[in-house]
Amino acid sequence: MAYVISDECLNCGACEAECPVSAISAGDGKYVIDADTCISCGACEGVCPVGAPKEA
């Protein structure tokens, strides 16, 4: 199941740099994850300072 980024996102970009499949991009006020590209590896969750990425 793909990850999603919650409203706690600080828009810091740490998750985007960590994603091995480039599924994360800047959105309107927070980062977003493309569910079709996400491989549910959890790399984004591990680097987020506020735990915004969650399994959907």
Beta strands, then each sheet from edge to edge (+ up, - down):
strand 1: 3-5
strand 2: 24-26
strand 3: 31-33
strand 4: 53-55
sheet 1: 1+ 4-
sheet 2: 2+ 3-
end
